[in-house]
Amino acid sequence: MAVDLQSLSEATSGAVGALLSTTILYPLDTCKTKYQAEVKAHGQQKYRNLSDVLWEAISTRQIVSLYQGLGTKNLQSFIAQFVYFYGYSCFKRLYLERSGFNSIGTKANLILAAAAGACTAIVTQPLDTASSRMQTSAFGKSKGLWQTLTAGTWSEAFDGLGISLLLTTNPAIQYTVFDQLKQRHLKRNQNITEKGSSPEALSALSAFMLGAISKSIATFLTYPAIRCKVMIQAADTSDDEAKKAPQKSHKTVHGVLYAIWKREGVPGFFKGLQAQILKTVLSSALLLMIKEKIAAGTWVLILAARKYLLLTGSRLKSAQKP
C-alpha cells in the first residue's frame, strides 16, 4: 500500500495521547499561560504566583473560563502531534533505508526531530496563536476561533512563527532523549521482557518517568524562548488605552526581550519556569505513556482495517467477473 501503516499508527496513537493529556491538564495550562504573559509594569504585577490566576477565576466565579479555548487547543494539539509523529516516523524510516544503518545516532535523531517539528509549527501556527489569545483573554471574554483569527490581519495569525521554528529544538531534544533512554531501558531489561508479551513496549510507569525526565531537560534549555513566544501571542486584555499601546509595540522578539530585560531583569526570562515544567512534564509524560499503551492496539486496528479493505476489494472483483 502507498500509505506507511507504521507511521500512521505512530501518528494516530501520538495524536490521541496529545488530545487526552491536553484536556486533563488544560486548567493548569491556562493559569500558566496567563501568568507567563504578564510583564511587570511600574514595579507592580497582577499575578505574583500561579495560584493568583486560579484565585481570580474562583473569586470572579469564572471557573469554567479556565477551559476557554479548549476546543482550539485540542484541535491544535491533535493536528500537531499527528503531523509530528507521522513526519518523524517517515523521516526515520527513510533515513534507515537510505543510510543502511540499523539504528539512528543522536545527531541524526535531532535533525530528523527538528525537521518534523518545523513542518508541525508551520501547519499549526494559526491555531497555536488563536489558542494563546483565547487563554490570555480576560476571564469570560474569550472569543471563538474564527473571531479570534479574523480580529487581526492574516500575518498576525502567524505571530511567533520564528520562535516556534526555533522551539523545534524542544521536542527534538525531548524525543531524542526519550528514545535513547527507552532503548537503554529495554535493552537492560531484555531478558525479562522476553518472557512477557512484547519487548518493544514500556510499562506505563517507565514511560511516564522517561517522558518526565526528557521533557524537563528540553524545557529548561529552551524556556526563555518559550516565554517570549507566549508574550508575543498573548491577547491585550487591559482596558487602559495607555497600557495597550506599549503592549502592542512589544509584539516582536526584540520588543519582548527588551521589555523583559527592562522591567524584570534576568530573572524575568525564567518567570513561570516551575509552572512550565510542571505542566509540560505532566503533559508530555501523559502523552508518551498513553501513546505507548495504545500503540499496539492502534497497530492491530489498522492491520484489521487493511485486511477488511483487501477482502472487500477482492470480493467485489470476484463478483464483477462473469
N, C-alpha and C positions, 0 to 999 in steps of 0.2 A: 504494500500500500504506500501511497505517496506521503501519508501522514506519519510522522515519527511518533509511534504509540508510547514509547518510553518517555519521551519529552512531554507528551500530552498528559501522561499520568503524573509526572512530577509537577507540571504546571497546575493541574486541577487540584491535587492534594495541597499544594502550597497556597493556592488561592482560597480554598475552603478554610485552611488554617488561619489565614490572614483575616477572613471575614469573622470568624468566631472570636479570635483574640482581640480584634478591634472593638467589637460590640461589648465584650466583657469589661474592657478597660477604658471605655470611652469617657466616662465622667472624670477619671483621673487625667486623661489626655486633655480634656477641655480646661481643667484647672491649671494644668501645666502650661498650656499654650497661652492662656490669658496672663499668667504670671511672667512668662518669658517676654511677652510683647510689651510690657510696661517699662518705660525708661524713667528714672528718677528726674524730677523737674523741680528746680529751686530747693533742692535738699529734701523734698517730700515725695512720697510714693504711696499709692493707694493700697498695694499689696506688699506687706513686709515678708510674708511667707506664703507657702502654698495653701495652708489652711484658711487664710483670709479670703481666698476666692470661693472656697466651699462655704464659708460662713456667710458671705454675701448672698449666695444662692439660697441658703436656708432662711436668712433674715428677711429677704425680699419675697419669699415664697415662690421662688423660681427654680425649684429642684429639677423640674422637667427640662429647663433650659440647659442643664448640664449635658443634655443629649442633642442640643441644636447642631445641625449639620451631620448627624449620624448617618443618614442615608447617603449623602455625598461622600462621606469618609469611607463608608463601606464599599461603595462603588469604586472609588479611587483605589482602595486597598486591594479589592478583588482583582481589578484590571492590572494594577501594578505588579502584584505577586504572580499573576498568571503570565504576564509578559516576561517578568524577570526569570522565573523558573523555567519557562519554555525556552527563552533565549539562552540562558545559562546552560541548560541541558543540551541544547542543539550545538552551541559553541564547543562544549566539552566533548561531545561525540565527534564532531568534525575534527577537532584538534587531535584526538586519539587516533582517528582513522588516517589522517594525513601524515602525522608525525611517526606513527608506528610504535609509540611508547605504550606501556601497559598502565601507566599512572601519570598524573599531572603534577608537576612541581609547583612550589609556592608562587614563583614569579608568574608562570603561565596562568595559574589559577586566579591571581589578582587581575591580570589583564582581561581574562575571559569574564570575570565577575563585573569588572568595571564597564566592559562593553555592553553586557546585559543591562547593567544599571543605567547607562546612558540612554539606551533605547527606551527603557521604562520611564525615565524622567521626562523625555520629550513627549511621549504619548500621554502621560497622565498629569502634566504640569497644570493645565487649566483646572482640573478637578482638585488638585492639591491646593492651588491658590484659593479656590472657592471655599473649600472646607476650612482653611485657616481663617478666612474672613468671617465665616459663619461662627466659628468658635470664639473669636475675639470680639464679636459684636456684643453690645450691651445685652444682658440677660433679658429675654423676652422680646428682643428687637431684631432677631436674625431673619434674613430674607431667604427665599427659596433659591435653588441652584440657578435657574435661568435668570432671575432678577439680580443675583449676585454677579454672575458673569457678564450681564449686559449693563451693569451700572457704570462701567468704565469702557475704555477702548479695548479692542481685541488684544493689543500688545500688553495691556495690563493683566490680562489673564495668564500671561507667561512671566509675571513678576517673580524674580528669584530663580529663573531657569539656570542662569550661570552658576549660582551657588548649588542648585540641585545637581548639576553636572559634576561640580566639584565634590559634592557629597556622595557621588557614586563610589568613592573610596570607602564609605562607611559600610554598606552591605558587602563590598568586595573584601574588606578586612574581616567582617563578621563571618561570612560563609566560608572564606578560606580557612580561618582559624577553626571554625566548626568542623569542616571536612577533615582537616588534619587531626583534630582531637578525636573525631569519630573513628577514623581509620586506625589510629593508635589504640583506641579503646577496644574496638572489635578484634584487632589483631592480638591484643593482650588476652582477650577472653575467648579466643578462637576454639580452644579445646573444650570450653564449657558450652559454648553456643552450638557446637556440632551435635550436641545431644538434644538441643532444643529444636524449635520449629524452623528458625532461619537465622543464619549467621549475619545476614545483611541488615537486620533491624535492631535498633536501640530500644532499651526499655524506656518507659515514659519518664522515669526519674533521671536516667542518664541523659536523655535528650534535653530535658529541662535544664539540668545543670550545665551541660556543654553549651547550650544556647545562651544561658545567662552569662557565662564566662566570656564567650566570643563577642556578645553584644556590648558588654561592659568595656572591653578593650577598644572596640570600634567607636563607641560613644565618647569616651574620654578623649581620644585622639582628634575627633572632629567637632567637638562641642561648640567652639567659638563660631564656626560657620553655621551650625545649626541654629544658634540664637539669632544671628544676622538674618537668616532666611525667614524665621518667624516674624521678626520685626518688619521686614520688607513686605511680607504678605498680609500683615495684620490690618484689620479694619480700623478706621478712625472713629473711635467711639465717643470722643469728647464733644460736648455741645458748645464748648467755648471756642469761638472762631479764632481767638488769639492763639489757642493751643493747636488748632488744626493746621494752620499754615506751616509752623516749623515741623510738624509731623510729616507733612507731605514732602518736604524738602529732604527728608531722611530716607526716602524710598529708593535709595541707591546704595550699593555696597559701601562706597566711600562715605556717604552721608551717615549711614548706620554705624559704621566703625567710629567715625568722629563723634557721634552723639554718645555712644557708649563710653568712649575714652574720656570725653569732656565731663560727663555727668556722673559716671560711676567708677572710672579708673579701670585698672587691670582686673580687679575682682568682678567687674560688670560683664566681662567676656565669659565668665563662668557662672553667672546668675542663673539659678534654676538647674544646675548640673545634677544635683541629687535627685530632683524630681524627674529630670530627663532619663537618668539612669534607671530609676525605679520603674518608670513607665515603659521604656524601650526594652529593658531587660525582661520584664514580665511579659510584654507583648511578643517579643521575639522568641523567648523561651517557650511560651504557649504555642506560638505558630509552628515552631520546629517540632515540638512534642506532638501536636495534633497531626502535622504533616507526616511524621514518622509512623504514627499509629494507623492512619487511614491510607497510607501509600499502597500497602499490599492489597487492601480492599478495592482501592481505585483501579489498580492494575488488573485485578480479577474482573471487575465490571467492564473495563474497556475491552479486555480479551473476549468476554462473553458477548458484548455488543458486536464486536468484529465477527465472531463466529456466527451470530444470528444473521447479520447482514449478508455474509457469504452464503449461508444456507438458503436464505430468502432469495438471493440473486440466482443461485443455481436452480432452485425450484421454478423460478419464473422463466429461466432459459429453457428448462425441460418442458414446461407447459407450452411454450411457444413453438416447440419443434412439432412437425406434422407426424 
